[in-house]
Amino acid sequence: MRDLPAFTLAGYDKGRGLLTQALWFAVMNTLFMSWFCPARLRVSLLRAFGAKIGEGVLIRHKVRVLWPWKLTVGDHTWIGEGAWLLNLEPVTIGSHVCLSQEAMLCTGSHDHRAADFRYRNAPIVVEDGAWVAVRATVLAGVTVGRCAVAGAGAVIHEDLPELTLQTTDGRRRPVEEPK
């Protein structure tokens, strides 16, 4: 049986103080996620809160980023409408990556074997040229390899090697490098 009142934030560092967290939530929920916020301003807001963002990055509306200071994005990467970066731990996204609509990168989880449901978090890396397709989910501790494809709706719970496609049913097959 779970003892949820015993849950604590032990071992989890949010990385910034309460005031910065509150300010980010206010900015994210009023401006950053809105349809009228220009993509360039979204990038500037993330940088202002500590994200490391490369050149030519496009971030669409309704994107959620839990902690910008735990986010690194390479050059010429697209982050599609409604994507959710639940980055309790660092998320590193390479260059020329496409994170499609409503894709989710989730660095947080819980230890289902522990009664106190303690955190079991780990970073995520999405390497250069990868594509995380619409509504695909990448879970804690995973590396999506160079030019790999997480197919629409797929749940990636272990490393996805470079030049590999994983479909919704969990099957994997090699893919050619884009030409």
C-alpha positions as CSV (number, residue, x, y, z in Angstrom):
1,M,0.0,0.0,0.0
2,R,1.3,3.5,-0.8
3,D,1.9,5.9,2.0
4,L,1.5,9.1,0.1
5,P,1.6,11.4,3.1
6,A,5.2,10.1,3.5
7,F,6.2,11.5,0.1
8,T,8.8,14.3,0.2
9,L,10.8,16.2,-2.3
10,A,14.0,14.5,-1.1
11,G,16.7,14.4,-3.8
12,Y,14.9,16.8,-6.1
13,D,16.5,20.2,-6.6
14,K,14.2,22.7,-8.5
15,G,17.3,24.7,-9.3
16,R,16.0,28.2,-8.5
17,G,14.3,29.9,-5.6
18,L,10.5,30.2,-5.0
19,L,10.4,33.8,-6.4
20,T,12.0,32.8,-9.7
21,Q,9.7,29.7,-10.0
22,A,6.6,31.8,-9.4
23,L,7.7,34.5,-11.8
24,W,8.4,31.8,-14.5
25,F,4.9,30.3,-14.0
26,A,3.3,33.7,-14.3
27,V,5.2,34.5,-17.5
28,M,4.7,31.0,-19.0
29,N,0.9,31.0,-18.3
30,T,0.2,34.5,-19.4
31,L,2.5,35.2,-22.3
32,F,4.9,32.4,-23.3
33,M,2.1,29.8,-24.1
34,S,-0.2,32.2,-25.8
35,W,-0.9,32.2,-29.5
36,F,-0.1,35.9,-29.9
37,C,3.4,35.6,-28.4
38,P,6.0,35.8,-31.3
39,A,8.2,32.7,-31.5
40,R,11.3,34.9,-31.2
41,L,10.0,36.3,-27.9
42,R,9.4,32.7,-26.6
43,V,13.1,32.0,-27.2
44,S,14.1,35.3,-25.5
45,L,11.9,34.5,-22.5
46,L,13.5,31.0,-22.1
47,R,17.0,32.5,-22.4
48,A,16.0,35.2,-19.8
49,F,15.1,32.4,-17.4
50,G,18.4,30.5,-17.9
51,A,17.8,28.2,-20.9
52,K,20.6,27.7,-23.4
53,I,19.0,28.0,-26.8
54,G,20.8,27.9,-30.2
55,E,20.1,30.0,-33.3
56,G,17.1,29.6,-35.5
57,V,15.0,27.7,-33.0
58,L,11.2,27.8,-33.5
59,I,8.9,27.3,-30.5
60,R,5.2,27.3,-31.2
61,H,2.3,28.3,-28.9
62,K,1.0,26.1,-26.0
63,V,4.5,24.7,-25.3
64,R,5.1,24.1,-21.6
65,V,8.5,24.1,-20.1
66,L,8.7,23.3,-16.3
67,W,12.1,24.8,-15.6
68,P,13.8,26.8,-18.4
69,W,17.1,26.8,-16.5
70,K,17.2,23.0,-17.0
71,L,16.8,23.2,-20.8
72,T,19.4,23.2,-23.5
73,V,18.4,23.3,-27.2
74,G,20.7,23.3,-30.2
75,D,20.4,25.2,-33.5
76,H,17.5,25.1,-36.0
77,T,15.3,23.0,-33.8
78,W,11.4,23.0,-33.9
79,I,9.2,22.5,-30.9
80,G,5.6,22.1,-32.0
81,E,2.3,23.3,-30.6
82,G,1.4,21.9,-27.3
83,A,4.7,20.0,-26.6
84,W,5.4,19.5,-22.9
85,L,8.9,19.5,-21.5
86,L,8.4,18.2,-17.9
87,N,12.0,18.8,-17.1
88,L,12.5,18.1,-13.4
89,E,16.0,17.1,-14.5
90,P,18.0,18.5,-17.4
91,V,16.7,18.1,-21.0
92,T,19.2,18.4,-23.8
93,I,17.8,18.7,-27.3
94,G,20.3,18.8,-30.2
95,S,20.3,20.7,-33.4
96,H,17.9,20.1,-36.3
97,V,15.5,18.2,-34.0
98,C,11.7,18.2,-34.6
99,L,9.6,17.8,-31.4
100,S,6.1,17.6,-32.9
101,Q,2.7,18.7,-31.6
102,E,1.9,17.5,-28.1
103,A,5.1,15.5,-27.8
104,M,6.2,15.0,-24.2
105,L,9.6,14.7,-22.6
106,C,9.1,13.6,-19.0
107,T,12.2,13.5,-16.8
108,G,10.2,12.7,-13.7
109,S,8.7,9.5,-12.3
110,H,8.2,7.7,-9.0
111,D,9.5,4.5,-7.6
112,H,6.5,2.3,-7.7
113,R,8.1,-0.2,-5.3
114,A,8.6,2.3,-2.5
115,A,5.7,3.0,-0.2
116,D,6.6,6.7,0.0
117,F,6.4,6.9,-3.8
118,R,9.8,8.7,-3.9
119,Y,11.0,10.4,-7.1
120,R,12.9,8.4,-9.7
121,N,14.0,11.2,-12.0
122,A,16.7,11.2,-14.8
123,P,17.7,13.5,-17.6
124,I,16.7,13.1,-21.2
125,V,18.9,13.7,-24.3
126,V,17.5,14.0,-27.9
127,E,20.4,14.0,-30.3
128,D,20.9,15.9,-33.5
129,G,18.4,15.3,-36.3
130,A,16.0,13.2,-34.3
131,W,12.2,13.5,-34.7
132,V,9.8,13.0,-31.8
133,A,6.5,12.8,-33.7
134,V,3.0,13.9,-32.6
135,R,2.0,12.8,-29.1
136,A,5.1,10.6,-28.7
137,T,6.4,10.4,-25.1
138,V,10.0,10.1,-24.1
139,L,10.5,9.0,-20.5
140,A,13.2,9.7,-17.8
141,G,16.7,8.6,-18.5
142,V,16.3,8.0,-22.2
143,T,18.6,9.1,-25.0
144,V,16.9,9.4,-28.5
145,G,19.8,8.8,-30.9
146,R,21.0,10.9,-33.9
147,C,18.3,10.9,-36.6
148,A,16.2,8.5,-34.7
149,V,12.4,8.7,-35.0
150,A,9.9,8.3,-32.1
151,G,6.8,7.5,-34.1
152,A,3.4,9.2,-33.5
153,G,2.1,8.1,-30.1
154,A,5.1,6.0,-29.3
155,V,6.3,5.7,-25.6
156,I,10.0,5.6,-25.5
157,H,11.1,4.0,-22.2
158,E,14.6,2.9,-23.1
159,D,17.3,4.4,-25.3
160,L,16.4,4.7,-29.0
161,P,19.6,4.1,-31.1
162,E,20.5,6.4,-33.9
163,L,18.8,5.8,-37.3
164,T,16.0,3.7,-35.6
165,L,12.3,4.2,-35.8
166,Q,10.0,3.1,-32.9
167,T,6.3,2.8,-33.7
168,T,3.4,3.0,-31.3
169,D,3.3,-0.8,-30.8
170,G,7.0,-0.7,-29.6
171,R,8.5,-2.3,-32.8
172,R,11.8,-0.9,-33.9
173,R,13.4,-0.9,-37.4
174,P,16.3,0.9,-39.0
175,V,15.8,4.0,-41.1
176,E,18.0,5.7,-43.5
177,E,19.7,9.0,-42.7
178,P,17.7,11.9,-44.3
179,K,19.3,13.1,-47.5
